Amino acid sequence: MPRLSVSLMTAGPAERAAAILRLLRPVADELYVAVDERAGAALAGALATVADRVVLYPYAEPVDRPLPWLHAEAAGEWVLTVDDDEIPSAGLLRALPELLAARDVTHYWLPRRWLYPGPGRYLDEQPWRPDYQLRLVLNDQRLLRFPDETHVPIEVLGPGRYLELPLYHADVLLGPAERRLEKARRYERLRPGRRVVGGPLNHVFYLPERRPGVRTAAVPDEDLPLIESVLEAPPVEGSAGWSGPAADRERIDRLWTGRSLEATAYRARLEALEQPHSLRAGEQRTLDVRVTNLGEGLWPWGDSGRPEIRLAYRWRDTAGVLVVPDGLRTPLPADLPPAATTVVPVHVVAPPEPGRYRLELDLLHEHVRWFGASVELEVDVQAGRRLALAGTPEAVERARARLTEERPELEPVALAHPDGRVA
């Protein structure tokens, strides 16, 4: 049977985190807890009475920054990540052995139910439901990519499943409205602009009392005692003199995608092997670029290597203003060690409006920085010629395919009825 590591990050309180760990103890081979060092050794000492491994870590934004470190440290073939305000359902606890034994799955999405207005009910409408969280994953670093933003799920290669086995989220019950409002404002500053019916996403999520007549549903009878055991957990005794392990920033950030490399890693030479003097507006073209690694580290190939080094581009107008600040990415075709050179077919899409532009081809460390080794090309972007297509969907597709072969300079545009059917 594959082993399961349960990973939990916490700043307390000890009694709630310990109660969650106790629920998971019968199904977990390892309980691994990372304690925010600002909470102190007393919290770590209290949780050491329940967990198999406890380590202090220095907090830094974003909040999910330690996740790749925790997964790398976990001993199990699978990792279940829970927050210190999340309570596993009885159904999830029962199903875990079978879920871990599946051979055709690399990850599971768990529905999170927001408890409100009390421990016996949860919010039963959007945006609180469904609230799928990617928490149970096969612990293979080759399959995982961890984001560098708060509340952005990790990415896992391979097939996954959405389950009907919830985690119960107690955040709304545990925090006063003032604290929840501040949290909503903080998350809104980090990722602004996301809205749902009723206002900004984070404000709606964390302040359900502002939504009149919000629909709730009853927690199943078998889950209510589990929830109450966490919310009403007694104090946990621990040693204030605990002197266990502590992780430093370098150790935690070793696998974090947002970690900047040494300055010597961002040295490169790019050479465009062809000059596209003109492109049609919106046209996609592939340009061969010779890339040389002048740095001191290996650049990995493909879409899942780390650090995430890609070929990308930007478009500027004649005044130097960025028109397309972030173009398509093209991964390296193979590992590129220091002093090595390779040719990369880079995919480029022209700006949507005609005019004179400067194309800047450069290397990009995803989510971190551009290399600043760009090669620049002057390109005339011309207005494309369009041909309207009308008829049944099948006829339009046949005409589109024929045009692609016989008149590639024309852009086919299908006319549509207001109801969405092709004209």
N, C-alpha and C positions, 0 to 999 in steps of 0.2 A: 504494500500500500504506500503511495507517495506520502511524504511527510509534509505537514502544514506548519508554516511559521505565521504567527499573528503579530503584526507590526502596529504599534500605537505610539504617537507623539503626544505629549501632554505637558501642561504647566499646572496641572491640578484642577480640582482638589483630589487628594489621594483616595478618598473613600469611593468617589464615583469611578475613577479609572480602575481601581482594584476590583470593584464589583463587576465591571464589564469584562475584565480579564478572567474573573472566576467563572463567568458564564461560558467562556470560550475554552477554559482549561480542559474539559473532558474531550474536546475534539482537536486540540492543538498539540503538536509535538514540541513547539517552541513558542514562548511568549516573550517578545522582544520589545522593550520599552525605551524610547528616547525621551529624556526629561529635559525641558528647557532649563538651562543653567541658572536663569534668573529666579526660578522657583526654589532653588537651593537643594542641598544634600538631604535635607529632612524628607522632602517628597521622594527623592530617589530611594532613600532608605526604607520608606514605607512600602513602596511598590516592589522593592526587592524581596519582600516577604511573599509575594504572589508570583512575580515574573521569573523566568529563567535567566534573562539577561537584562540589565538596566545600564544605561550609559547617559551621562550628561552631554549636552551639545549646546554650542553657542547659537542663539537665534539670530537670523538675518532674513530679510525679505527676499523673495516671496515666501509665504508660509510653507509651501510644499517643497522648498529647496532641498531638504534632507532626503526626499523619497528615493532617489537613485542610490544613495549611500545605504539607506535602510535595506533596500532589496539586495544590494550586493553583500551585506553583512549577514543576511538571513540564511539559516542552514537548510531550510525546507525546500523541496522541489516546487511547492506552491507558496504564495504569500497572500494573506488576507489582511488588508489595511483597514483599520477602523479609527475613527476619531473618538476623542474622549467624551463626546456627547451623543454617541450612536450606540444603539442597543440591538443586538442580533435577535431575530425572531426565532421561535421554537422550530419552525419549519426549516429555516436556514441551518440551524445547528444539527438537525436530523439529516439533512441532505448532504452535508459537507463530505462525508466519506465517499459517497457515490459520485459527487461532482469531481473530486480529485482523481478518481479512478478512470474518468473518461479519457480516451486516447485520441479523440478527434477534436479537441477543444484546447485553445491556449489561454482563454480568458472568459470571465463572466461579468455581466453587468447586473448589479443588484438594485432593485427599486428602493428608494429612500422615502419613508413616510414621515412627514413633519407632524409631530404631536402638538395638538391644539384643540380646545383651550385647556385640556387637562390630560393626564396620563392615559385616560381611557378612550381618547378620540384622536383622529388625525385629519389633516386637511385633505379633502377629496375632490379637488378641482385644479385646473391649471392656474399658475405655473408650478404648484407644489407636487402635482401628480400628472404624469409620471416624472420622477426625478431620478433617472438611472445614474448610478455611480459605478465606475470601473474599479472594483476593489479586490477581486479575486483573480490572480494572474499566475501563469506558469513562470517560475523564477529562472528565466533564461535571458541573460543580458543581451544576447544577440537579437531577441525578439522585441525588446522594450525600448521606447523612447520617452524620456521624461521632459515635460514642458518647463519653460522658464517663467511662466506666468501663474498667478494665483487662480485656483479653481478651473484650470484647464486640464482635462483628463489626460492620463498617459496614453500613449499609442502602443498597440500590441499587434505584431504580425500574426497571421493565422486566423482560423475560424473562432468565433465567439458565440455566446448565447446570452439572451436577455431572460432573466429569471423572474419568477413571481414570489420570491422569498425575501422579504424586506429586512432592511435595517430601519430602526425607529430613531428619528432625529429629534433630540430634546432641546435644541438651541432656543426655540421660542419660549419654552416653559422655564428655562433656567435663567434667562437674561431679562432684566428690566427693560422697559421700552427705550429708555435713554441710551443704554449701552447698545441695544440692537440698532438704534438709529445711527449711532456713531459708526458701528460696523458697516451698515449699509452705505453710509457716505464714503467710508474708506475704500470699500470695494468698488464703488462707483467712480472714484478718482482713478483707481487702478485700471478699470476696464469700462470707460464711459460709453454712453450711447445705446446700450441694450435696453429695450423697452418691451413691456407686455401691456395687455389691456389693464388700465388702472394706473400706469406710471412707470418709472424706472424699475428695471427688473429687481435690483437688490432691495429697493425700498418695499416692493410688494412682497418679496420673499420673507423678509425679516420683520415686517410689521403687518401681519394679517388682520390685526384688530382694526386697521384703517379701511378694511374692505367690508362694507355692510353685507350681511346675509351670506357670508362665506360658507360653503358647504363642507361638512365634516362627516366622517364615518366612524363606526365603532371599531376599536381594536379587538381582534379575536380573543376569546376568553383565555386561551392557552398562553397568549403573549403578555397579558396584563401583569401577571406576577413577576415576569422577567423585568418589565419596565419599572415596576414599583421597587424591585430589589436593588435597582441602580439608583433611582431617584431618592430612595429612603435609606441608602446604605449607611451603616454605622461608621464612626471614625476608625482609621487604621493606625495601629501603632507601628512606629519604625524608629530606626536609630538616626538621631540628628548628626551623629559622628560618622555617617556612612562615607566611605572613601573608595568607592568603586571607580571604574574607568570613565574617562572623559574624552570626547572626540574634539579635535581642533578643526578650524575652518578649512585648512588644506585637505584634510581627510574627508570632510563632508562634501567639498566641492569637486572632488576628483572626477566624478562622473556627471556632474551637473552640466546640462547643455548651455546654460547661461554663463559659464565660467570663461573668462577671457584667457587666452593663451599668452605665453611670453611674447614680447614684441618681436623677437627673432623668428617666431613662427609665421608671421604675416609677410614674408618676403617671397616675391614671385615675379616672373616675367611672362607676359602674354604677348602673342604675336598673331594678328589676324592674317589668315592665309588667303583671304579674298576680300574684295571691297565691293559691297552692294551699293552702287552709286544711286540707285533709285528703288523704291518699294511702293506698292499700293497701300493705301490706308487700310490698316487692320490685317495686312498680309503677314502670314507666318513664313519665316525663312530659316534655314539651317546654315550656319556659318562655321567653317572649320577654324579652330583657334588652337595654336600651339602653346602649351602651358609648361612652364619649368618651375619646379619647387626649389627656391633659393633659401628656404628656411631650414630649421634644424629638426623638424618633426615629420612623421609620415602623415600623408593625407589619405584617408580611407576612401574606398570606392563605394558606389551605390547610394541608395536612399537611407540606409539605416546605420551607416558607419559613424563613428565619433572620433574627433570632432566633425561636425557636419559642414564640410567644405563643399561649396557648389560654385559652378559658373553661373553668373547672372548678369544683368545689365540694367542701365538706366538710360532714359531719353531726356535730352535738354533742348530747349529752343535756342535760337540764335542769340538771345540775351543771357543765356546760361541758366534760365529758370527750369527746374525739374518739371517735366511734363508727365513722365512715367517714372516714379521714384523706385519702383520695385518690380522688376520683370520676372519672366519665367526662370525657373531653376533648371540647371542641367548637372546631374551628378558626374563624378569622374568615372571612367569606364574600368579603372583598375586602381589598386593602391599606388600612390605616387610617393616614393621615398625621397629624401633630400638629394638634390642635384639631378634628379631624374626629369625627363621630358616626355610629354604625351600629347597627342592631338585629340581634341574634344569637339564633336559636332554640337554647337551651341544653338539652342532653339530661341528664336527672336520673333516677337510680334511688333509690327510697326504701329506707331501712334494712330488713333482713329481719325485725326484731322490732317489734311494735306499741309505741306510746308517744308521748310528747311530745318533739319534737326541734327544734333550730334549724338551718336550712339556711343555709350561708354560700356565696354565689356570689362568685367572685373570678377575677381574671386570674392566669395562671401562666406564668412563664418556665420552660419544661420543663427539668428536671434542675438548676435553679438556685435559684429562689425564687418564693414567692407575692408578688403586688403589695401586698397589705395594703389593698386598696380595696374590701373585700367589702361586699355588701348582704346583710342578714340577714332571714330569714323564719321565723316560728314555724309549725310544721306538725304536725298530729296524724296519726300513722301508725297505721292501723287494721288489725286482723287480716283477711287476705283470706279469702274463701269459696272453697273448693276443691270440684271435682266430679271424682270418679274415673271414668275411662274404661276400658272393657274390650272386647276384641275383636281382630280382625286389625289389623295395622299400617295397612292401607288404611282400615278402618272408623274407627279412632281418629283418623286425620288428617282424615277427612271431618267427624267430630264436633267436632274441635278448631276447624276452620274455621267451622263453623256457630255454635259458641259465641262465637267472636270477634265475629261479626256480630250475633247475637241476644241474647247474655247476656255482654257484655264485663266485667261485674263479677265473673264467676266465673273461677277459675283452673283450667284442665283439668290433671289429673294422670293419666298413663297407668300402669296397674298392669302389673307385669312379672313373668314367671316367673323363678326363680333362674338359668335359662340365658340370660336376656337377652331372650326373646321377649315381645312384648306379650301380656298375659293375655286 
